[in-house]
Amino acid sequence: MDPYGLSRVVGEPGVLPQRARRLDPSLPLREDELLIDVERLNIDAASFRQLREACGGDPARVAAEVARIVAARGKLQNPVTGSGGMLLGRVREVGPRHPAAGDLVPGERIATLVSLTLTPLSLREVRAVDLSADRADVTGHAILFASGLWARLPADLPEPLALAVLDVCGAPALAARHLAPGDRVLVIGAGKSGALCCAQARRSGARQVLACDISPEAVERLGAFAEGIVLDATNALAVHEAVRAKTAGALCDLVVNVANVPGTELASLLSVREGGKVLFFSMATSFTAAALGAEGVGKDATLLVGNGYARGHAALALDLVRAEPALRRILEERFVR
């Protein structure tokens, strides 16, 4: 058994697939692996933003760059951000020693809940790129190790909506874990992760929910769940002053950072109260900047690294969308076409 996929790492003995420079996605499938015919890649927000900007907003160039990275590395791991995303596909084969043997059958459609940075991937074609939804329609195959998490697509939600939610389902789950009723909460970043976290904060009994983003439109969309702050979160002092004014000087008990740009660490730190918590869920986060920044501004707060996996995270996020019609509308407007 090779539950973590070390045998798929090329030329670096003992290195785990996420850290490896290159993976081997070749067939045949091994006994403890799962083979997926890939249909769509949901690329994480920080990575997609970097690709879009580097390619001048040209979908064809983004498609070519995605294909180049996967051909070179045997996985999708942005060389600038280090991040990947997740995928949607159809089961082609289940190895007899894989944990899903006897449960999954060929032809079922699933989404992976582990990063593309550790998933062996081979693409025959990148058919289309949707610049507004951070996704690429592709043809190819991927391999899931025995330790890899997956979820069946729910029958009651549109496929693009379910995929978008499953892509970031760890964020609202961890926000719920670290939020206490009566807390003041700031969410930095008003994309899909931000929307889910704001809705979860309200559902968990937060006293006050603030949402900060540079986009007035993005902030306005979250009006059902949060008070808006339209600011560039790389301007830490401006964000601090706005949060201070909104909270009558109290600052926030919990700050959830899901921004897709670098340089927002200090805004998070200056917005949390002494003894509060900051959950860094963005792949654009510099954890060096966060740790040294907290020391530099003399802020005694608990700094948390966002883990994409929390027990029950997929069910929690999907149930949140089912329970909150306003949240579902926000996400459908962007992802369901």
LOVEX-261957 format. One record per residue (C-alpha): residue in three letters; x, y, z. Coordinates in steps of 0.1 Angstrom, whole numbers, plus 5000, padded with zeros to 4 digits. Example, Ala and Ser with C-alpha at 12.3 -4.5 7.8 and 13.67 -1.06 7.14 Angstrom:
   resn      x      y      z
    Ala   5123   4955   5078
    Ser   5137   4989   5071
//
This chain:
   resn      x      y      z
    Met   5000   5000   5000
    Asp   5011   5035   4992
    Pro   4984   5057   5007
    Tyr   5002   5090   5002
    Gly   5014   5084   4967
    Leu   5052   5085   4973
    Ser   5057   5061   4944
    Arg   5043   5087   4920
    Val   5070   5112   4929
    Val   5097   5115   4902
    Gly   5133   5116   4913
    Glu   5129   5127   4949
    Pro   5128   5097   4972
    Gly   5109   5102   5004
    Val   5093   5135   4992
    Leu   5055   5137   4995
    Pro   5036   5146   4963
    Gln   5026   5181   4973
    Arg   5062   5192   4978
    Ala   5075   5172   4948
    Arg   5086   5191   4917
    Arg   5071   5165   4894
    Leu   5046   5136   4896
    Asp   5041   5106   4874
    Pro   5005   5104   4862
    Ser   5010   5075   4838
    Leu   4989   5044   4837
    Pro   4982   5015   4845
    Leu   4964   5023   4878
    Arg   4979   5008   4909
    Glu   4958   4986   4933
    Asp   4953   5013   4960
    Glu   4945   5042   4936
    Leu   4914   5057   4920
    Leu   4913   5068   4883
    Ile   4892   5098   4873
    Asp   4883   5111   4838
    Val   4887   5148   4844
    Glu   4861   5172   4830
    Arg   4868   5205   4849
    Leu   4895   5221   4870
    Asn   4885   5247   4897
    Ile   4917   5267   4901
    Asp   4922   5283   4934
    Ala   4916   5321   4935
    Ala   4952   5332   4942
    Ser   4966   5310   4914
    Phe   4939   5320   4889
    Arg   4943   5357   4896
    Gln   4981   5353   4890
    Leu   4976   5334   4858
    Arg   4950   5358   4845
    Glu   4972   5388   4851
    Ala   5003   5372   4837
    Cys   4984   5362   4805
    Gly   4969   5397   4801
    Gly   4933   5384   4806
    Asp   4935   5362   4775
    Pro   4916   5329   4780
    Ala   4937   5312   4753
    Arg   4969   5321   4770
    Val   4956   5310   4804
    Ala   4946   5277   4789
    Ala   4981   5273   4773
    Glu   4998   5281   4806
    Val   4977   5256   4825
    Ala   4985   5229   4799
    Arg   5022   5238   4801
    Ile   5024   5236   4839
    Val   5006   5202   4839
    Ala   5028   5188   4812
    Ala   5059   5199   4830
    Arg   5050   5188   4865
    Gly   5024   5160   4862
    Lys   5001   5181   4884
    Leu   4987   5216   4885
    Gln   5008   5236   4909
    Asn   5012   5273   4900
    Pro   5050   5280   4902
    Val   5044   5315   4915
    Thr   5017   5310   4941
    Gly   5025   5273   4949
    Ser   4987   5265   4949
    Gly   4964   5245   4928
    Gly   4927   5239   4932
    Met   4905   5208   4928
    Leu   4887   5189   4900
    Leu   4855   5174   4888
    Gly   4853   5142   4869
    Arg   4839   5108   4863
    Val   4852   5076   4880
    Arg   4869   5053   4854
    Glu   4884   5027   4876
    Val   4887   5019   4913
    Gly   4917   4999   4925
    Pro   4907   4968   4945
    Arg   4926   4980   4975
    His   4914   5016   4974
    Pro   4891   5026   5003
    Ala   4863   5034   4979
    Ala   4863   4999   4963
    Gly   4828   4986   4967
    Asp   4814   5020   4972
    Leu   4822   5040   4941
    Val   4815   5025   4907
    Pro   4827   5035   4872
    Gly   4807   5063   4857
    Glu   4799   5082   4890
    Arg   4807   5119   4890
    Ile   4828   5131   4919
    Ala   4847   5162   4930
    Thr   4881   5158   4947
    Leu   4886   5175   4981
    Val   4924   5175   4980
    Ser   4946   5199   4962
    Leu   4957   5197   4926
    Thr   4992   5203   4939
    Leu   4994   5167   4950
    Thr   4971   5150   4924
    Pro   4988   5133   4895
    Leu   4972   5148   4864
    Ser   4975   5143   4826
    Leu   4957   5166   4802
    Arg   4950   5159   4766
    Glu   4933   5193   4760
    Val   4923   5224   4779
    Arg   4890   5231   4760
    Ala   4879   5264   4775
    Val   4888   5288   4804
    Asp   4861   5308   4822
    Leu   4879   5340   4835
    Ser   4850   5350   4857
    Ala   4846   5316   4875
    Asp   4883   5305   4880
    Arg   4878   5273   4861
    Ala   4890   5254   4830
    Asp   4871   5227   4811
    Val   4895   5199   4802
    Thr   4900   5164   4789
    Gly   4924   5141   4807
    His   4928   5118   4837
    Ala   4938   5122   4873
    Ile   4948   5097   4900
    Leu   4936   5099   4936
    Phe   4956   5081   4963
    Ala   4941   5061   4991
    Ser   4944   5091   5015
    Gly   4927   5115   4990
    Leu   4893   5129   4999
    Trp   4864   5130   4974
    Ala   4827   5138   4974
    Arg   4798   5127   4952
    Leu   4781   5156   4935
    Pro   4747   5164   4952
    Ala   4717   5158   4930
    Asp   4697   5188   4943
    Leu   4722   5215   4934
    Pro   4735   5227   4900
    Glu   4768   5211   4892
    Pro   4788   5244   4888
    Leu   4774   5256   4921
    Ala   4782   5224   4940
    Leu   4817   5224   4925
    Ala   4823   5260   4935
    Val   4812   5253   4971
    Leu   4832   5221   4975
    Asp   4863   5239   4962
    Val   4864   5261   4994
    Cys   4843   5241   5019
    Gly   4871   5241   5045
    Ala   4868   5278   5050
    Pro   4832   5280   5065
    Ala   4838   5248   5084
    Leu   4869   5262   5102
    Ala   4852   5296   5106
    Ala   4824   5278   5124
    Arg   4849   5259   5146
    His   4866   5290   5158
    Leu   4836   5314   5161
    Ala   4817   5318   5194
    Pro   4782   5332   5195
    Gly   4784   5370   5202
    Asp   4817   5374   5184
    Arg   4826   5403   5161
    Val   4839   5389   5129
    Leu   4858   5404   5100
    Val   4861   5386   5066
    Ile   4887   5399   5043
    Gly   4879   5390   5007
    Ala   4843   5390   4994
    Gly   4845   5361   4968
    Lys   4830   5327   4972
    Ser   4850   5318   5003
    Gly   4841   5352   5018
    Ala   4804   5348   5010
    Leu   4803   5313   5027
    Cys   4822   5326   5057
    Cys   4800   5356   5062
    Ala   4769   5335   5059
    Gln   4783   5309   5084
    Ala   4793   5336   5108
    Arg   4757   5349   5109
    Arg   4744   5314   5112
    Ser   4767   5307   5141
    Gly   4754   5337   5161
    Ala   4780   5364   5155
    Arg   4771   5397   5170
    Gln   4786   5417   5141
    Val   4799   5406   5107
    Leu   4821   5428   5085
    Ala   4832   5421   5050
    Cys   4862   5440   5034
    Asp   4870   5440   4997
    Ile   4884   5464   4972
    Ser   4853   5458   4949
    Pro   4822   5477   4958
    Glu   4801   5453   4939
    Ala   4815   5423   4958
    Val   4809   5439   4991
    Glu   4774   5450   4981
    Arg   4765   5414   4972
    Leu   4771   5403   5008
    Gly   4748   5429   5023
    Ala   4724   5402   5035
    Phe   4751   5388   5058
    Ala   4777   5416   5065
    Glu   4784   5453   5069
    Gly   4806   5463   5041
    Ile   4840   5480   5041
    Val   4852   5490   5006
    Leu   4890   5492   5009
    Asp   4922   5478   4996
    Ala   4932   5453   5023
    Thr   4969   5459   5015
    Asn   4964   5493   5032
    Ala   4965   5479   5068
    Leu   4960   5512   5086
    Ala   4930   5522   5065
    Val   4914   5488   5072
    His   4922   5491   5109
    Glu   4906   5525   5112
    Ala   4875   5513   5094
    Val   4871   5483   5116
    Arg   4877   5504   5147
    Ala   4850   5528   5137
    Lys   4825   5499   5128
    Thr   4831   5482   5162
    Ala   4832   5513   5184
    Gly   4869   5506   5191
    Ala   4864   5470   5202
    Leu   4880   5454   5171
    Cys   4872   5419   5161
    Asp   4872   5386   5180
    Leu   4878   5366   5148
    Val   4893   5377   5115
    Val   4890   5353   5085
    Asn   4914   5362   5057
    Val   4903   5347   5023
    Ala   4918   5375   5001
    Asn   4933   5364   4968
    Val   4961   5389   4968
    Pro   4993   5391   4988
    Gly   5000   5417   5014
    Thr   4969   5416   5035
    Glu   4984   5400   5066
    Leu   4988   5433   5086
    Ala   4953   5444   5079
    Ser   4942   5411   5095
    Leu   4964   5416   5125
    Leu   4955   5452   5132
    Ser   4918   5444   5130
    Val   4918   5417   5157
    Arg   4915   5424   5194
    Glu   4942   5414   5219
    Gly   4937   5377   5225
    Gly   4915   5372   5194
    Lys   4920   5348   5165
    Val   4931   5353   5129
    Leu   4923   5325   5104
    Phe   4945   5328   5073
    Phe   4927   5307   5047
    Ser   4942   5324   5016
    Met   4969   5308   4995
    Ala   4982   5343   4990
    Thr   4992   5345   5026
    Ser   5029   5349   5036
    Phe   5031   5331   5069
    Thr   5064   5347   5076
    Ala   5047   5381   5071
    Ala   5019   5371   5094
    Ala   5042   5358   5122
    Leu   5067   5386   5121
    Gly   5040   5412   5115
    Ala   5022   5401   5147
    Glu   5054   5405   5166
    Gly   5062   5438   5150
    Val   5028   5454   5159
    Gly   5028   5438   5194
    Lys   4996   5419   5188
    Asp   4990   5389   5211
    Ala   4966   5369   5189
    Thr   4962   5333   5179
    Leu   4972   5328   5143
    Leu   4956   5299   5126
    Val   4966   5283   5093
    Gly   4935   5274   5072
    Asn   4934   5236   5066
    Gly   4914   5226   5035
    Tyr   4901   5196   5054
    Ala   4878   5196   5084
    Arg   4857   5167   5093
    Gly   4823   5171   5078
    His   4833   5202   5058
    Ala   4816   5193   5025
    Ala   4783   5186   5041
    Leu   4784   5217   5062
    Ala   4791   5240   5032
    Leu   4765   5224   5010
    Asp   4739   5225   5038
    Leu   4747   5262   5043
    Val   4739   5269   5007
    Arg   4707   5250   5009
    Ala   4696   5268   5041
    Glu   4705   5303   5029
    Pro   4686   5314   4997
    Ala   4705   5347   4996
    Leu   4738   5329   4996
    Arg   4727   5305   4969
    Arg   4717   5335   4947
    Ile   4751   5352   4952
    Leu   4770   5320   4941
    Glu   4746   5311   4913
    Glu   4749   5345   4898
    Arg   4786   5340   4894
    Phe   4791   5303   4888
    Val   4759   5289   4872
    Arg   4755   5297   4835
//
